Amino acid sequence: MAEHLSQSELDYPFKLMEYLNGFRISKAIFSACELGVFDLLLESQKPLTAGEVAQKLGTSGDGIERLLDLLVAIEILEVELMQGTAYYNSTDVANLYLAKSSPKSLHSLIIYHSQTTYPLWNNLVDAVREGKNQNEKTFGLPSEEIFSAIYRSEEEMLKFMGLMNSTWVIDGHDIATAFDLSCFKSIIDLGGNFFDGEIPSADLYILARIIHDWKDDKNVKLLKKIHSACNKGGGVLIAEALLFENRRGPTMVQTFSLNMLVQTEGKEHPPSYYTHLLTEAGFRDVQVYRTGKSYDAILALK
Ligand code: ASE
C-alpha cells in the first residue's frame, strides 16, 4: 500500500503539489475574511451574484468572482445557477467560524495570521539559519523582548488578544473540563509581567500558552516562583499544544513550533518536557490530557 502510494506520487506529485499550493489557499481565505465576504453573505440572507458582492464590498467584479469561485471549490461557499447566473451563498462552516459576528468566529485569528504571522513566515529561512525569531527583520523591532514586539502598538496588542481569544472560544471547553478542578477555590490565569512582578497566592494557576514562549531556564524559574506562591494542596494547569513523545507529529503542532521560532524564544514540546519541568519546580502527580484538538491540558499538584 505504502509502496503503491509513493509510486503514484512519483508518477505525479499530487500530494506535494497540494502542499506547495497551501499558502495560496490560506491567503485566499484570509483575504475573503478581510474583505468582509463572509459577513456580507451572512447578513444578506440570500445568495448574491459576484457583481452584487463586488458592488457591496467595493471590489473589482473580476477579482471577487475568481476569489468566490475558489471558495466554492474548497467548499467554504456554495453556488447555485439561476438562468445561467451564478449566485453565491455561505455554508454553515463559514457562517459559524468565518463570519465576524458569530460567537465562534475565528475572524481575529485569521486577521492575525494574515497581517502578522504571514510576514514573519516570509523570513522562515533566516529564522532556521539563525535559530531565532524574526521580529527585527519583519517589523523592525528588537528580537530579545518578544512581548514588546507582539504588543508593539495598541492595535497589535488587541489583534494578538483577539487571536488568543478566538482559539479559547473553540478549545477552551475541552481544556477547562479535562480535569476535576472543583477542589481549587482561588484561581489565577497567569499573564503579564510574571518574571519580574510578584505572583499572588492562589490554589490554581492557569498557564495557557505561556511555557511555549520561553527558553527552559525562564520556564524553570517561573514554575519555581509559582510553586512557592501556590497554596498547600494547590496546583498548576498548563494548556499547550503537545507534540507526540517521539516528535513525529501532530503536523499542526510541528508547524506551531516553527511559529514559535519565527516569533518568540520558545518552542512546542512533548509531555515529558512538561513533566520534567514541573517535577524540577517541586510539583508532583503530573497528569496529561490529550484533547485530540489543537490544545491539550496538563495538571500538576503542589
Ligand atoms: C503565543 C501564541 C501564539 C505567542 C505567539 C503566538 C500563536 C501565534 N503566535 O503564546 C497562537 C498559536 N500558534 C499559531 C501558529 O497559531
Boltz pocket constraint, residues with backbone or C-beta under 6 A from the ligand:
constraints:
  - pocket:
      binder: B
      contacts: [[A, 163], [A, 208], [A, 209], [A, 210], [A, 212], [A, 213], [A, 255], [A, 256], [A, 259], [A, 263], [A, 264]]
      max_distance: 6.0
